Amino acid sequence: MNITHVMAQTMYTQDMYMLINTCFDGREHKFCTGHAKRKNSLAPIGLNQAEGHAEVINPKNFFKYIKNLDECDAIILHGLFNFKHFIFISRKKEWLEKTCWVIWGGDIYRHNEKSNRWGVKLTEYLKQKYACQIGYVATLVDKDLPLARQWYHVTGKHFSLSYPLPIQRPGVMQKLTERGNKKGSGNKTVKVMLGNSATVTNCHAEALEELKAFADEDLKLYIPLTYGFKGFEEYREKIIQTAVGIFGEDKVVPITESMDGETYSDFISEMDIGIFFNDRQQAMGNIAIALASGVKIYIRNDTTMWANYEGRGFRVENAFNLSKENFETFRNYSPDVKKKNMALIQKYTDINLIRDKWKLLFLVMTSDRNKEEQ
């Protein structure tokens, strides 16, 4: 078995690397990833390349990168957001046939975005032309699959996957659960987290409009804005100004510095309410950490995420109803609902369940490859 993971610098990379090295034979895997660009990020993502661990290949080592794509049994493409990797993978039909495109959400919803950036246009062109030849496709939310088939004519074998998160690291889930159990609905300042990034799909302006009725209430608004697509800084400043204009500078806390996974988990665990007004599948890692920490969650009911959470038995609130609530109903989180949500997220983020999903993908892909070579 020789599997290559093509993965950019994200909040998932380090934990995915840890999963491979603890639950699989790391010698059978390679990670093609570069160095972190954002301030305070781990470079190269804190990957401990000890003996027996998966090798990390920097794509800038071009000849080694291409040689590895040619020799491996399977290619796992973790998200397809730019042309830099796909322009090579799409050059050979046999490479496409042994590739699994793990759909993250933003990589398919870009179909609906209008952009003048040549990189985005080239990526979309390549997806439209070559996605139909990709041998395998995996989704984090099953309802994203019909959209991928409709927009990009994906035909590959389908798998459902989940990513490991910092909450699976030793002691983290226990810590989050303890914090969640201690939370009540007293008369303290309500800590509200809004969104996960400085991207327009967070729909910050619409969410702030829904929340402005609470501008005079005892709350603190935390807005993670550490990253986004190219040029996101301008969007970030616009959102900060809008939030301060409604709530005042004392109540708005923009988060503009990156954190490592465990620090970010600690940050989320301190929240009372999480509002994700995102208009597509996005921020599910943030939501998982929040649910495990006893945070009341609001999302829109017109996204694939809504059906995903409801179908699994979670109780999440419809963000479109925010403006119809009073502050008491907004801040109140039923202890029974909180307990149920916390139990369910522990079930669905169980590391053994996540491991088995990836194990099935690896086995099928390598088995198919062996059959072709016989």
Secondary structure as UniProt FT lines:
FT   STRAND          3..6
FT   TURN            11..12
FT   HELIX           13..23
FT   HELIX           26..28
FT   STRAND          29..32
FT   TURN            39..40
FT   TURN            43..46
FT   TURN            51..52
FT   STRAND          55..57
FT   TURN            59..60
FT   HELIX           62..71
FT   STRAND          74..78
FT   HELIX           83..89
FT   TURN            90..91
FT   HELIX           93..97
FT   STRAND          99..103
FT   HELIX           106..109
FT   HELIX           110..112
FT   HELIX           118..130
FT   HELIX           131..133
FT   STRAND          136..139
FT   HELIX           142..144
FT   HELIX           145..152
FT   STRAND          157..160
FT   HELIX           166..168
FT   TURN            170..171
FT   HELIX           172..182
FT   STRAND          190..194
FT   HELIX           200..202
FT   HELIX           204..211
FT   HELIX           212..214
FT   TURN            215..216
FT   STRAND          219..224
FT   TURN            230..231
FT   HELIX           232..247
FT   HELIX           249..251
FT   STRAND          252..255
FT   HELIX           261..269
FT   STRAND          273..276
FT   HELIX           284..292
FT   TURN            293..294
FT   STRAND          296..299
FT   TURN            301..302
FT   HELIX           304..311
FT   TURN            312..313
FT   STRAND          317..318
FT   HELIX           319..324
FT   HELIX           327..331
FT   HELIX           335..348
FT   HELIX           351..373
//
